[in-house]
Amino acid sequence: MAVLCVSGAKLKSSFRILLASVIGLLFTLSANAQQITVLNQQGQPAADLVVYLQPHHDANLVVDFVPVKAEVHQKDKQFSPYITVVQKGQEVAFVNEDDITHHIYSALGPKRFSFKLRNEQAQELMLFEKAGHVSMGCNIHDWMSGHLLVVDSPFYAITDSQGLVVFNSLPEDDFTVQVWHPQLKLTDNQQSQTFHLPQEQPLTITLEAEFDSIPKQQSLDEFEFLEGY
């Protein structure tokens, strides 16, 4: 019976080679990650803004990208979240968590629709084939408002409480970086800048305008509508 003997030195050498390969792979992946922070005019983190990147060469759009399932909830007679972003060609699920009927509609933008969503129905799926801003309301509860941004790019995110988004595995290219919010007081509610990405250092974008006030999703009078609607 043959016995395979491997010296401790060889094992250590093999381990070092393997470790170096793993570190090199992780470094390559992290090198293609881009951190972007958005600040308001006062230099404070701007939360809940859409940031999406449009590469200048269409070939670079062929990426390994799995879109996050998008859901717009109706809960406590409010749209939740207030802002949703999806890629063009993606489905959105409208989910009624209330024990009453909602009548969701959009009268402007790339997708006009109107449908009732009863509590026992719970969910409605809708495909968004065109890019643009979809402003939503409820015909029953007229204080409800929500916004859906459909983008023609696989690179999109919403800033967190620190104004931060991170894009992983970006192809190297010139990108138009779009920052959008329905209350941002700029043309088309967005600010655009061009950068070569990814960069070695985090990128900071300071907004050039203030925000209009966000309408409260709250009824002035607390009463229910006809149950048979």
C-alpha positions as CSV (number, residue, x, y, z in Angstrom):
1,M,0.0,0.0,0.0
2,A,1.5,3.3,-1.1
3,V,1.5,6.1,1.4
4,L,1.3,9.7,0.2
5,C,3.5,11.9,2.2
6,V,3.3,15.7,1.9
7,S,5.7,17.8,3.9
8,G,4.5,20.6,6.1
9,A,6.5,23.1,4.0
10,K,4.6,22.1,0.9
11,L,1.3,22.3,2.6
12,K,2.1,25.8,3.9
13,S,3.2,26.8,0.4
14,S,0.0,25.5,-1.2
15,F,-2.2,27.2,1.5
16,R,-0.4,30.5,0.8
17,I,-1.0,30.2,-2.9
18,L,-4.7,29.4,-2.4
19,L,-5.1,32.3,0.1
20,A,-3.4,34.7,-2.3
21,S,-5.8,33.6,-5.1
22,V,-8.8,34.1,-2.9
23,I,-7.6,37.6,-1.8
24,G,-6.9,38.5,-5.4
25,L,-10.4,37.5,-6.4
26,L,-12.0,39.4,-3.6
27,F,-9.9,42.5,-4.5
28,T,-10.9,42.3,-8.1
29,L,-14.6,42.1,-7.2
30,S,-14.3,44.9,-4.7
31,A,-12.4,47.0,-7.2
32,N,-15.4,47.1,-9.4
33,A,-17.7,48.3,-6.6
34,Q,-18.6,51.9,-6.5
35,Q,-19.8,53.8,-3.4
36,I,-21.8,56.9,-4.0
37,T,-23.0,59.3,-1.2
38,V,-25.6,62.0,-1.9
39,L,-25.7,65.1,0.2
40,N,-28.3,67.9,0.3
41,Q,-27.4,71.6,-0.1
42,Q,-26.6,71.8,3.6
43,G,-24.1,68.9,3.3
44,Q,-26.3,66.4,5.2
45,P,-27.0,62.9,3.9
46,A,-30.0,62.8,1.5
47,A,-32.0,59.6,2.2
48,D,-34.6,57.9,-0.1
49,L,-33.4,59.3,-3.4
50,V,-33.2,57.2,-6.5
51,V,-29.6,56.9,-8.0
52,Y,-29.3,55.2,-11.3
53,L,-26.4,54.9,-13.8
54,Q,-26.6,55.1,-17.5
55,P,-23.4,53.7,-19.3
56,H,-22.4,55.5,-22.5
57,H,-21.7,52.3,-24.3
58,D,-24.7,49.8,-24.7
59,A,-22.4,46.8,-24.9
60,N,-21.6,47.2,-21.3
61,L,-25.2,46.7,-20.4
62,V,-24.8,43.0,-20.7
63,V,-24.2,42.2,-17.1
64,D,-25.0,39.4,-14.6
65,F,-28.0,41.2,-13.0
66,V,-31.0,39.7,-11.2
67,P,-33.6,42.5,-10.5
68,V,-35.0,42.6,-7.0
69,K,-38.7,41.7,-6.9
70,A,-40.6,45.0,-6.7
71,E,-43.6,45.4,-4.5
72,V,-45.8,48.5,-3.8
73,H,-47.8,48.0,-0.6
74,Q,-51.0,49.7,0.5
75,K,-50.8,49.7,4.3
76,D,-52.6,51.9,6.9
77,K,-54.1,53.7,3.8
78,Q,-50.6,54.7,2.6
79,F,-48.3,53.7,-0.2
80,S,-45.3,51.8,1.2
81,P,-42.6,52.5,0.1
82,Y,-43.4,56.1,-1.0
83,I,-40.8,55.7,-3.8
84,T,-40.1,52.5,-5.8
85,V,-37.6,52.0,-8.6
86,V,-37.6,49.2,-11.2
87,Q,-35.9,48.4,-14.5
88,K,-37.9,48.7,-17.7
89,G,-39.5,45.4,-18.6
90,Q,-40.0,44.4,-14.9
91,E,-43.2,43.4,-13.2
92,V,-44.4,45.2,-10.1
93,A,-46.7,43.6,-7.5
94,F,-49.3,45.9,-5.9
95,V,-50.1,44.4,-2.5
96,N,-53.1,45.4,-0.4
97,E,-52.4,44.8,3.3
98,D,-55.4,46.7,4.5
99,D,-58.8,45.2,5.3
100,I,-60.5,47.6,2.9
101,T,-60.6,48.2,-0.9
102,H,-58.2,50.5,-2.6
103,H,-58.6,51.9,-6.1
104,I,-55.1,52.4,-7.5
105,Y,-54.5,54.6,-10.5
106,S,-52.0,56.6,-12.5
107,A,-53.3,59.3,-14.9
108,L,-49.9,60.5,-16.2
109,G,-46.6,59.0,-17.3
110,P,-45.5,56.0,-19.3
111,K,-48.1,53.7,-17.8
112,R,-51.7,54.8,-17.2
113,F,-53.8,52.4,-15.2
114,S,-56.8,52.1,-12.9
115,F,-57.8,49.1,-10.9
116,K,-59.6,48.1,-7.7
117,L,-57.7,46.1,-5.2
118,R,-60.0,44.5,-2.6
119,N,-58.6,43.1,0.6
120,E,-59.6,39.5,-0.3
121,Q,-57.8,39.9,-3.7
122,A,-54.6,41.1,-2.0
123,Q,-52.3,41.4,-5.0
124,E,-52.2,42.7,-8.6
125,L,-49.2,42.3,-11.0
126,M,-48.4,44.8,-13.7
127,L,-45.6,45.0,-16.3
128,F,-43.9,48.3,-17.0
129,E,-42.4,48.3,-20.5
130,K,-41.4,52.0,-20.8
131,A,-39.1,54.2,-18.8
132,G,-40.4,57.2,-16.9
133,H,-42.1,58.5,-13.8
134,V,-45.3,56.9,-12.7
135,S,-47.2,59.0,-10.1
136,M,-49.8,56.9,-8.2
137,G,-52.9,57.7,-6.1
138,C,-56.1,56.1,-4.8
139,N,-59.5,57.1,-6.0
140,I,-61.0,56.1,-2.6
141,H,-58.4,57.6,-0.3
142,D,-57.4,60.8,-2.1
143,W,-54.6,61.7,0.3
144,M,-52.6,58.6,-0.7
145,S,-49.7,59.3,-3.0
146,G,-46.8,57.1,-4.2
147,H,-44.2,57.2,-7.0
148,L,-42.6,54.6,-9.2
149,L,-39.6,55.4,-11.4
150,V,-39.0,53.0,-14.3
151,V,-35.4,53.3,-15.5
152,D,-33.6,52.0,-18.7
153,S,-30.6,50.6,-16.8
154,P,-29.8,47.7,-14.6
155,F,-27.8,49.9,-12.2
156,Y,-30.1,51.5,-9.8
157,A,-30.6,51.9,-6.0
158,I,-32.2,54.1,-3.3
159,T,-30.0,56.0,-0.8
160,D,-30.1,54.8,2.8
161,S,-30.3,57.0,5.9
162,Q,-26.6,58.0,5.3
163,G,-27.3,59.0,1.7
164,L,-25.3,56.0,0.5
165,V,-25.7,53.5,-2.4
166,V,-23.2,50.9,-3.5
167,F,-23.0,49.4,-7.0
168,N,-21.1,46.2,-7.3
169,S,-19.4,44.7,-10.4
170,L,-19.6,47.8,-12.5
171,P,-18.2,47.6,-16.0
172,E,-15.5,50.3,-16.6
173,D,-17.2,53.1,-18.6
174,D,-18.3,56.7,-18.6
175,F,-21.7,56.9,-16.8
176,T,-24.3,59.5,-16.5
177,V,-25.3,59.4,-12.8
178,Q,-28.9,60.4,-12.3
179,V,-30.2,61.4,-8.9
180,W,-34.0,61.6,-8.7
181,H,-36.7,62.4,-6.2
182,P,-40.3,63.5,-7.0
183,Q,-40.0,66.6,-4.8
184,L,-36.5,67.6,-6.0
185,K,-36.9,71.2,-7.5
186,L,-35.0,70.6,-10.7
187,T,-36.1,69.9,-14.3
188,D,-37.6,66.4,-14.4
189,N,-36.9,66.2,-10.6
190,Q,-33.4,65.0,-11.3
191,Q,-29.8,66.0,-11.3
192,S,-27.3,64.6,-13.8
193,Q,-23.5,64.3,-13.8
194,T,-21.0,62.3,-15.8
195,F,-18.2,60.3,-14.3
196,H,-15.8,57.6,-15.3
197,L,-16.7,54.6,-13.1
198,P,-15.7,52.7,-11.1
199,Q,-13.4,55.0,-9.2
200,E,-10.9,54.0,-6.6
201,Q,-12.4,56.4,-4.1
202,P,-16.0,56.8,-2.9
203,L,-17.9,59.4,-4.9
204,T,-19.9,62.3,-3.3
205,I,-22.7,64.2,-5.0
206,T,-24.1,67.4,-3.6
207,L,-27.6,68.4,-4.7
208,E,-28.0,71.7,-6.5
209,A,-31.6,72.3,-5.3
210,E,-33.9,72.0,-2.4
211,F,-37.0,69.8,-2.0
212,D,-40.7,70.6,-2.0
213,S,-42.4,69.3,1.0
214,I,-43.5,65.7,0.8
215,P,-47.3,65.4,1.1
216,K,-48.6,63.6,4.2
217,Q,-50.5,60.4,3.5
218,Q,-53.1,61.1,6.1
219,S,-56.8,61.9,5.9
220,L,-58.1,65.2,7.2
221,D,-61.2,63.5,8.3
222,E,-61.2,59.9,9.6
223,F,-64.1,58.1,8.1
224,E,-64.7,55.1,5.9
225,F,-66.2,55.0,2.4
226,L,-69.0,52.7,1.2
227,E,-68.1,49.1,1.9
228,G,-69.6,47.9,-1.3
229,Y,-67.4,50.0,-3.6
